[in-house]
Amino acid sequence: MPRQWTAWVGVSSCVVAGALMAVSQTAGRRARFLKEALEVAHLEDLAALASILPLVIAVTGRVCCSKPIKCEDGETEAPIVNATEQEHFLRQVPDGSWKHEKATVFNSTREVPWSLDDGSGVQLEVLNGREANNLPQDLTTIYDQYQPIGKTLFQSASDHIQGMRSLGVRRTERVLPVGTAVTAVGELTVGVPRPGS
């Protein structure tokens, strides 16, 4: 076995080991963060924790929002709305067959001020909720529509020559609806009250 080939195998093994170690440390930090969270039974109990802030807590409540975003379906209101558009197409591969592919052409997440309410008379404002882990998977899909692209004979022939056929666009809207029960884990800090809150 050539000596140069052996050196590259060793270098690659070290790189892979380093990457796995970094992933493991990230997962470990996240697990420690969740393990250290103090579970708060009622939001009204938060005032008693003011002397030991900042603090990682876990709270459960329902999503409240005074000025929610109106969603695509016209009925749903939500403080967090994720909208995506994916273009679906066929691409001709070197052997002449066609492979189905998709590309995200638009992805936007909007958020307006919102809070958690557990019925105790106290609301807890949530900041940067759209940055929560696993949020995209936890949102409710309220709009999911595929629109095929109608083509003329000339456009179809042109696509065939270029080796790409556009099929259509899929639009999806996922939301965190007002009234949804959620458990939030995050850092509790004291904020400056805003006018009217």
C-alpha positions as CSV (number, residue, x, y, z in Angstrom):
1,M,0.0,0.0,0.0
2,P,1.5,3.4,-1.0
3,R,2.6,5.5,1.9
4,Q,0.8,8.7,0.6
5,W,-2.6,6.8,0.5
6,T,-2.2,5.7,4.1
7,A,-1.5,9.3,5.2
8,W,-4.8,10.5,3.6
9,V,-6.8,7.7,5.3
10,G,-5.3,8.8,8.6
11,V,-6.1,12.5,8.0
12,S,-9.6,11.7,6.9
13,S,-10.2,9.6,10.0
14,C,-9.0,12.5,12.2
15,V,-11.3,15.0,10.4
16,V,-14.4,12.7,10.8
17,A,-13.5,12.1,14.5
18,G,-13.3,15.8,15.0
19,A,-16.7,16.4,13.4
20,L,-18.3,13.7,15.5
21,M,-16.8,15.2,18.6
22,A,-18.2,18.6,17.8
23,V,-21.7,17.2,17.2
24,S,-21.5,15.3,20.5
25,Q,-20.5,18.4,22.4
26,T,-23.4,20.4,20.9
27,A,-25.9,17.7,21.8
28,G,-24.4,17.5,25.3
29,R,-24.8,21.3,25.8
30,R,-28.4,21.1,24.7
31,A,-29.1,18.2,27.1
32,R,-27.5,20.0,30.0
33,F,-29.5,23.1,29.2
34,L,-32.8,21.1,29.3
35,K,-31.7,19.2,32.5
36,E,-31.0,22.5,34.3
37,A,-34.4,24.0,33.5
38,L,-36.5,24.8,36.6
39,E,-40.1,23.7,36.0
40,V,-42.6,26.4,37.0
41,A,-46.1,25.2,37.8
42,H,-47.9,28.5,37.4
43,L,-46.8,31.8,35.7
44,E,-47.8,33.7,38.9
45,D,-44.9,31.9,40.7
46,L,-42.3,33.7,38.4
47,A,-42.3,36.8,40.7
48,A,-40.7,34.8,43.5
49,L,-37.8,33.9,41.2
50,A,-36.8,37.6,40.5
51,S,-33.9,37.5,43.0
52,I,-32.1,34.6,41.1
53,L,-32.4,35.8,37.5
54,P,-31.3,35.0,34.8
55,L,-32.6,31.5,35.1
56,V,-33.5,28.6,32.7
57,I,-37.1,27.7,33.2
58,A,-39.8,25.4,31.7
59,V,-43.3,26.8,31.5
60,T,-46.6,25.6,30.0
61,G,-49.3,27.8,28.8
62,R,-51.5,28.8,25.8
63,V,-50.3,31.1,23.0
64,C,-51.8,34.6,23.4
65,C,-51.3,37.5,20.9
66,S,-53.0,40.9,20.8
67,K,-52.1,41.6,17.1
68,P,-51.7,38.2,15.4
69,I,-50.9,37.6,11.7
70,K,-53.9,36.8,9.5
71,C,-53.1,33.6,7.7
72,E,-53.6,32.4,4.1
73,D,-56.8,30.5,4.9
74,G,-58.4,33.7,6.1
75,E,-59.5,32.2,9.5
76,T,-56.4,31.3,11.4
77,E,-54.5,33.9,13.5
78,A,-51.0,33.2,14.7
79,P,-48.0,35.0,16.2
80,I,-45.5,32.9,14.1
81,V,-46.1,32.1,10.4
82,N,-43.7,30.2,8.1
83,A,-44.3,30.4,4.4
84,T,-42.4,28.4,1.8
85,E,-42.5,28.0,-2.0
86,Q,-40.8,25.0,-3.7
87,E,-40.4,24.7,-7.4
88,H,-40.7,21.1,-8.7
89,F,-39.0,20.1,-12.0
90,L,-37.5,17.3,-13.9
91,R,-33.9,17.4,-14.9
92,Q,-32.4,15.2,-17.6
93,V,-29.4,13.2,-16.4
94,P,-26.5,12.1,-18.7
95,D,-28.1,8.6,-19.4
96,G,-31.2,10.4,-20.9
97,S,-33.6,9.6,-18.0
98,W,-35.4,12.3,-16.1
99,K,-34.9,12.9,-12.3
100,H,-37.5,14.7,-10.2
101,E,-36.0,17.5,-8.2
102,K,-37.2,20.4,-6.1
103,A,-35.7,23.7,-5.0
104,T,-36.9,26.1,-2.3
105,V,-37.4,29.5,-4.0
106,F,-38.9,31.3,-1.0
107,N,-38.8,30.7,2.8
108,S,-39.9,33.3,5.3
109,T,-40.8,33.2,9.0
110,R,-42.6,36.1,10.5
111,E,-43.2,36.7,14.2
112,V,-45.2,39.3,16.1
113,P,-45.0,39.9,19.9
114,W,-46.8,37.1,21.8
115,S,-47.0,35.5,25.2
116,L,-48.0,32.4,27.2
117,D,-51.0,32.5,29.5
118,D,-51.8,29.7,31.9
119,G,-55.1,31.2,33.3
120,S,-53.4,32.5,36.5
121,G,-53.8,36.1,35.4
122,V,-50.1,36.5,34.5
123,Q,-48.8,36.4,31.0
124,L,-45.1,35.6,30.1
125,E,-43.8,37.4,27.0
126,V,-41.9,35.1,24.7
127,L,-39.0,36.6,22.7
128,N,-37.5,35.1,19.5
129,G,-39.9,32.2,19.5
130,R,-39.1,31.5,15.9
131,E,-35.6,30.5,16.8
132,A,-36.8,27.6,19.0
133,N,-35.3,24.2,18.3
134,N,-37.6,21.9,16.2
135,L,-40.1,24.8,15.6
136,P,-40.6,24.1,11.9
137,Q,-41.7,20.5,12.7
138,D,-44.0,21.6,15.5
139,L,-45.9,24.2,13.5
140,T,-49.4,23.4,12.2
141,T,-49.8,23.2,8.4
142,I,-52.9,25.2,7.4
143,Y,-52.1,25.7,3.7
144,D,-50.5,23.2,1.3
145,Q,-51.2,23.6,-2.3
146,Y,-49.5,22.4,-5.5
147,Q,-50.1,24.4,-8.7
148,P,-49.0,22.7,-11.9
149,I,-47.6,24.9,-14.6
150,G,-49.6,24.8,-17.9
151,K,-47.3,24.9,-20.9
152,T,-47.6,25.5,-24.6
153,L,-46.2,23.0,-27.1
154,F,-43.3,25.5,-27.8
155,Q,-42.5,25.8,-24.1
156,S,-42.5,22.0,-23.7
157,A,-40.1,21.6,-26.7
158,S,-37.8,24.3,-25.3
159,D,-37.7,22.5,-21.9
160,H,-36.8,19.3,-23.5
161,I,-33.9,20.9,-25.4
162,Q,-32.6,22.6,-22.3
163,G,-32.9,19.3,-20.3
164,M,-35.2,20.7,-17.7
165,R,-39.0,20.6,-17.4
166,S,-40.8,22.8,-14.9
167,L,-43.7,20.9,-13.3
168,G,-45.2,23.4,-10.8
169,V,-44.9,25.2,-7.5
170,R,-45.9,24.0,-4.0
171,R,-46.9,26.7,-1.5
172,T,-47.0,25.8,2.2
173,E,-48.0,27.9,5.2
174,R,-47.3,26.6,8.7
175,V,-48.3,28.4,11.9
176,L,-48.3,28.5,15.7
177,P,-52.1,29.3,16.2
178,V,-53.4,31.5,19.0
179,G,-54.7,29.2,21.8
180,T,-52.3,26.4,21.2
181,A,-50.9,24.8,24.4
182,V,-47.1,24.8,24.4
183,T,-44.3,24.1,26.8
184,A,-41.4,26.5,26.5
185,V,-37.9,26.1,27.8
186,G,-35.7,29.2,27.9
187,E,-34.0,31.8,29.9
188,L,-36.1,34.0,32.1
189,T,-34.9,37.6,32.5
190,V,-36.4,40.8,33.7
191,G,-37.4,43.2,30.9
192,V,-38.4,46.8,30.8
193,P,-42.2,47.0,30.6
194,R,-43.5,48.4,27.3
195,P,-46.3,51.0,27.2
196,G,-49.7,49.4,27.4
197,S,-48.4,46.0,28.8
